[in-house]
Amino acid sequence: MIELRGVGKVFGHGGRRVTALHDVSLHVPQGEVFGVLGRSGAGKSTLLRCANLLERPTTGEVRMAGQDLLSLSPGELRQARQGIGMIFQHFNLFASRTVEGNVAYPLEVMGLSREAIRARVAELLSRVGLSDKARAYPAQLSGGQKQRVGIARALAPRPRVLLSDEATSALDPETTRSVLALLKDLQQQLGLALLLITHQLEVVKALCGSVAVLEGGRLVEQGRVQELLATPESRLRALCFPPLSPQEAAVGQRVELSLTDAHARSPLISTLARRFDVDVLLLEGAVERVGGARVGRLLVELHGAPGAIADARTFLRDQGLTAGEAAHG
Ligand SMILES: Nc1ncnc2c1ncn2[C@@H]1O[C@H](COP(=O)(O)OP(=O)(O)OP(=O)(O)O)[C@@H](O)[C@H]1O
């Protein structure tokens, strides 16, 4: 479990102060993947560095398993840090060490026996699918393979919490998908609390149960991914389905539909056609599957008698489908 309570971070002195984080609070229970989504400069790296105390927050508390990390002595903090694994965007591998040497490193620091290290490294490389690369050096690996080594190394000390700093930002889309699938499997098998920061919406959709949106150092929205995507006015939904182009609307005919899973499961178009005697033209939009549920945004045009169109629009509004209607009315 990792918890941030009212964390703030100010860099610099006097007139050259930058407030990178304002009053950030979040909670990641064991077994949960929590994403922090933000643009460049939003404060993501600072947040992650504050979470493992590479950077000391100016205000607030950082708790792991109920323990306030800021109150620990340097020795106690070193001990506590063994419970926190880190995965980096640029992998941060030792170029002069082999794959197995990289994964072994944190175990050597912990003072484990050679035998114990050998067994643990072999187990980890098998978990991440790199047993055949044990003797290779990082320069001989692809980006995806390097990140798998990074993940194996982060897991070596059996952490309860994993922090991921843009783990897939340097990878191509297909490799990103395979690394995300690996992270998801490992997180589920090991029951880790995973806090990841990313600017990639894809990562949130593929992996996260909960998400917070970071803007200008503040968490401006947070909640369950499914619930936020089902909320028409949420920021996450707006990021996922950017507003559709209004085009030259025939007045009153064009309607933007915000679909939740329940809507996507109902025979919406045929219901409109049968019940209201209108034809429905699909103009633009998308329906996506996120964590087993469907969500979407569609721009449609209704054709038929004015009264029928009005009735169909009332029906759509009553079903909670037309949050974006005003923009195209
Ligand atoms: N050591 C520092 N000293 C002064 N200002 C800093 C320091 N580190 C970060 N900042 C400032 O804090 C703000 C947030 O930076 P941060 O690196 O956390 O953002 P980010 O969301 O991770 O961005 P990116 O995705 O581009 O890495 C920025 O305005 C940055 O200039």
PDBQT file of the ligand as one rigid body, heavy atoms in Angstrom, charges set to zero:
ROOT
HETATM    1  N1  LIG A 401      15.190  20.150  -9.443  1.00  0.00    +0.000 N 
HETATM    2  C1  LIG A 401      14.333  21.079  -9.871  1.00  0.00    +0.000 A 
HETATM    3  N2  LIG A 401      14.563  22.383  -9.638  1.00  0.00    +0.000 NA
HETATM    4  C2  LIG A 401      13.700  23.341 -10.049  1.00  0.00    +0.000 A 
HETATM    5  N3  LIG A 401      12.543  23.082 -10.704  1.00  0.00    +0.000 NA
HETATM    6  C3  LIG A 401      12.258  21.799 -10.967  1.00  0.00    +0.000 A 
HETATM    7  C4  LIG A 401      13.128  20.724 -10.572  1.00  0.00    +0.000 A 
HETATM    8  N4  LIG A 401      12.559  19.551 -10.973  1.00  0.00    +0.000 NA
HETATM    9  C5  LIG A 401      11.408  19.877 -11.602  1.00  0.00    +0.000 A 
HETATM   10  N5  LIG A 401      11.210  21.221 -11.586  1.00  0.00    +0.000 N 
HETATM   11  C6  LIG A 401      10.056  21.946 -12.143  1.00  0.00    +0.000 C 
HETATM   12  O1  LIG A 401       8.867  21.341 -11.641  1.00  0.00    +0.000 OA
HETATM   13  C7  LIG A 401       7.873  21.271 -12.647  1.00  0.00    +0.000 C 
HETATM   14  C8  LIG A 401       7.447  19.818 -12.847  1.00  0.00    +0.000 C 
HETATM   15  O2  LIG A 401       8.513  19.065 -13.400  1.00  0.00    +0.000 OA
HETATM   16  P1  LIG A 401       8.463  17.482 -13.614  1.00  0.00    +0.000 P 
HETATM   17  O3  LIG A 401       9.778  17.064 -14.184  1.00  0.00    +0.000 OA
HETATM   18  O4  LIG A 401       8.004  16.833 -12.363  1.00  0.00    +0.000 OA
HETATM   19  O5  LIG A 401       7.317  17.344 -14.731  1.00  0.00    +0.000 OA
HETATM   20  P2  LIG A 401       6.914  16.080 -15.628  1.00  0.00    +0.000 P 
HETATM   21  O6  LIG A 401       5.430  16.058 -15.647  1.00  0.00    +0.000 OA
HETATM   22  O7  LIG A 401       7.625  14.878 -15.141  1.00  0.00    +0.000 OA
HETATM   23  O8  LIG A 401       7.474  16.505 -17.050  1.00  0.00    +0.000 OA
HETATM   24  P3  LIG A 401       8.141  15.595 -18.201  1.00  0.00    +0.000 P 
HETATM   25  O9  LIG A 401       7.072  14.634 -18.638  1.00  0.00    +0.000 OA
HETATM   26  O10 LIG A 401       8.499  16.594 -19.257  1.00  0.00    +0.000 OA
HETATM   27  O11 LIG A 401       9.330  14.912 -17.578  1.00  0.00    +0.000 OA
HETATM   28  C9  LIG A 401       8.466  21.901 -13.892  1.00  0.00    +0.000 C 
HETATM   29  O12 LIG A 401       8.058  23.244 -13.923  1.00  0.00    +0.000 OA
HETATM   30  C10 LIG A 401       9.965  21.808 -13.661  1.00  0.00    +0.000 C 
HETATM   31  O13 LIG A 401      10.646  22.833 -14.320  1.00  0.00    +0.000 OA
ENDROOT
TORSDOF 0
